[in-house]
Amino acid sequence: MNRNEGSRNTASGCVRRDLLHDLISPWRRRGRKLLQIGGSALVPPALVWEAGFDAVCLETELSVLNEARESSGQVVEYFLGQPDLLPFDDDSFDYAVLPDLPAIVPLAVPSGEAGGKAAKDALRAVIEEAVRVASHGIILMSGNPLFPANWRREGKMRGVWPWELWLTARKVVPQCHVTLRSACGLPLMFTRKKISAQTAGGALPFPGCNSHSLLSPLPLGAVYGLRLAWTPLAGTPVGALRVPCLSSYGKQAAVTSPGLSADSPDCTAAKSRSGKKGDE
């Protein structure tokens, strides 16, 4: 991997994390279990733990699983399995997130009517399994083929068409409420100016803008996501982290941060609450 390619991958990961952070913002956090299906290379599962969820991650490859576990430490529980046949009972989690659909759905199928049908069936099977194990809602994320950087190269599509994902999700859960959001990276110069303004206490340049990405309700960004909800949403502050000032997915910081000791009062209270049902 050359330096330029590494920079693009890092930027893509930041945009995807910003988009996920926006999509999960209305979900309840405390005492809620969230399953992340794949995508550890772009979205570390510890990110959702920092946001307040009890995080569980499923990966299809052992090497990816071990690398993600090494990054997050013991704050995330990991499983090995297939996204179209999840090893969990119905409604085992409150929410499920698929941060990188093209990585787990075999989109590179033979051309023609049979190949297109196979890709649609595979996509629907993955969504059905995510809906089965999640009792409140799911998030589906993909690279956007409408974005020039994601145009077809070497016979491979870098994402699912937005309308195709929307229609498939509607067929799986007809009565759900669907929210679409997309994100694209901001120019480096503008990003630095905005970060300086935010650090100095200044207002953001415009709504939907954070340190790395520009968010939009239209499918025009490099990455887009659908939030499917079949229960009422209750807003939660986006910046409410489980451990204040904890750096992203830092294993040593997570283990040694105050309040995480197994014998501490906070941890004991959390354990007693985890055995009860949700407060909805």
N, C-alpha and C positions, 0 to 999 in steps of 0.2 A: 504494500500500500504506500503510495507516495504522499507527500505532504499535502498537496491540494485535495486529494481524495479524502484524507483524514479530516481536513477542515470541513469539507462538505458533509461528511457523516456526522461530525460534531454539531454543525449548524442544524442539520435535519433532526437530530435528537433533541436539541433545545426547543425547536419549533413544536415538535410532537409533545414534549412535556408541557409546554405552555398551553397547548390546546387541551390536553387531558386535564390540566389544572382548572381550566375554565369549564369544561364539561361536568366535572364532578362537584362543582361549587354548590349546586342546590341540594346535594344529598346529605342526609344525616350521617354523622361520623362516629360519635361515641358509642362503643359497644356494637358496631356494625362490621360484618365480615365482607371483605371484597376479594374476589378471585381475579387475578390477572392471568390471562391465557396467552402465553408467548410474549414476544416483544421485549425481553429483558435487555437485549443489546442496545435498544434505543430508549426505553423507558425503564429505569431500574425499579423493581418492585418496592424498594424501600421508600420511594417517593410517595406512594399512597399511604404507607405507614406513617410517614412524617405528617401527612395531611389529616391523620386521626383515625384511619381505618385499621382493623385487624387484617393484615395482609397475608394472602396465600397466593402462590404462583405455581402454574403448571407449565412445564416445558417439554418439548418433544425429543430433545437431544440431551444426553447426559453431560456433555462437555459444556454446553450453554448453561445448564442448570448449576453445575459446579462453579462456574465463573460468577454467576449471579449471586450464589450463596456466599462466595468469598467476599463479594463487595458489600452485601447487606448484613452479614453476620447472622445473629440469631433472632433478629426482629421480624423475619419473614419465614413462613413455612413453605417448603417446596415439595412438589410432586412431579413424577415423570408419567406422561400419558399422551393420549391423542385428543386433539380438540373436538373431533367429531364423535368421540366416545369417552366422555369425561368419567373418571372413576369416583364420582360423588353421587349422593342421593338427591332426589328432587328437593329444591328449595334449601340446599345446604348453605347457601350464602345469601346475603342481602343484595349484593350487586356483583356484576361481572364486567370486566373490561378486556377488550381485544385491541391492543394498541397498534398492531401491525398485521392486518388481515392478509395481505399478499404473502407474508412469510409463512403462514400456516395453512392457507387455502391453495391447493394446486391450480393456479390460474394458467400456467403454461401447459395447456392441453392441446392436442392436435386440432388444427383448424377444421372448419366445417360445422354442419349442424350438430353432429354427434359430439364433437369436442366442446361446442358452446353449451350444450345441455349438460355435459359432465361437469363443467365448471360451475354452472348455476346450481346443480344438485349438491356439489361439494360445499359451496358457499351457504346454501340453505341448511345443510346438515350441521355445519359449525354454529350457525346462529341459533338453530333449534336447541342444540345442546346447552349453549350459554343461557338461553331463556329458561330451560328446564331447571338448571341448578340455581338460578337467581330469582329471588322472591319479589324484588322491588324494581329492578331495572338493569339495563346493560348499556355499554358504550362500544360502538364499532368505529375503528379508525383505519384509514387507508391513505396511501399516496393518491394524489388527484391526477388522473390522466389528462385533464383539461389544462393543467399547468405545463408550460413548455419544457421545463426540466424533466418532466416525467413522461414525455412522449415516447412512443414505442421505439426501442432500440434492440437490435439483434434478435428480433422476434419475441421479446419479452415485454409484457405490460407491467408498468410500475404502479399498479393500483387497480381498484375496482371503479367502474363508472359510477358517479353519484346517483344517477337515476336507477341504475340496476340494484345498487345496495338499498336504496329507499324502497323500491317495489318489493324486493325480497323480504326486507324487514316487516313491511306491511302485511305480507302474506303469512308470515310466521306469527305475528302478534297484531291482528287487525284492529283491536281497540286501544292500542297504546298511543301515547303522546310522543311524537317524534320531534326532536330539535336538531337542526343542522348547524354546525359551525365549521369554519375553515381558518387556517392560519398560514401566514407566510413570513419569512424572515425580513427584518428591517435592515436598511443599509447600515454598515458599520459606523459611519460618521454620525448618522442620526441616532443610532443606538447609544453611542457614547454621550452625546449631548443630552439625551433623555435621562440616562442614568445619573449624570451630574445634576440635572434639575431635580430628580427625585431625591437624591441624597441630600440636596440643599433644602428640601422641604417644599419645592415648587410643585405646581400642579402638572399632571400628565398632559402631553400635547393634545390628545383627544381620547375619548372613551375606547376601550377595547385594546389599548396599547400597553404592553409591558416591556420588560427589559430586552426581550429578544424578538418578539413577534407582533404582527398586526392581525387581530382577530376580526372575523366578518361572518354575518349570517348567510352569506352567499358562497356557493362552492367554487371559489376563484383562487384560493390559496394553494400552496404546494401540498398541504395535508388537510384532510377534512375528517369530520367525525359526526356520527349520529348518536344521540342519546335517546334511548327507548325507555319510557317510564309508564308503568301501568298502575302505580299508586301515587297519591298526592305528594308533591315535592315540598320540602321544607328547607328554606335557605339556611346555609351555614357560612360564616365568614371564610373567604378563601384563604386568608393568611393564618387561620387558627391551626397551628401545628401542635402535635403531641408534646414535643420538647422544644421550648423556645430557643432560638438561635442555634439550632442544630444544623450543621452543614449537610448538604444533600448526600444521602447514602454513605456516610462515613462510618465504617464499622467500629473503629476504635472510639469515636465520639459517641456513638449510640450505646456502647457497652459501659462507658465510664461516665456518662452524663448523670447529674444529680436526679434522684427520683426513680432510677431504673433498677435499683437494688432489689433483689427478691424479697428481702426482709423489711423494706421500707414501708411506711404506712400507706403511701399512694399505691404501691404495687399490690399490697394486700387487699386494699379496697377494690382495685381493678379486678383482681381475681374473683372476689366475691360477687362483683357485678356481672362477670362474664358467664356465670352459671344461670343467670336469669334471662327471661325473654326480653325482647325490645320494649321500649317505653311508648311505642306508638299506640 
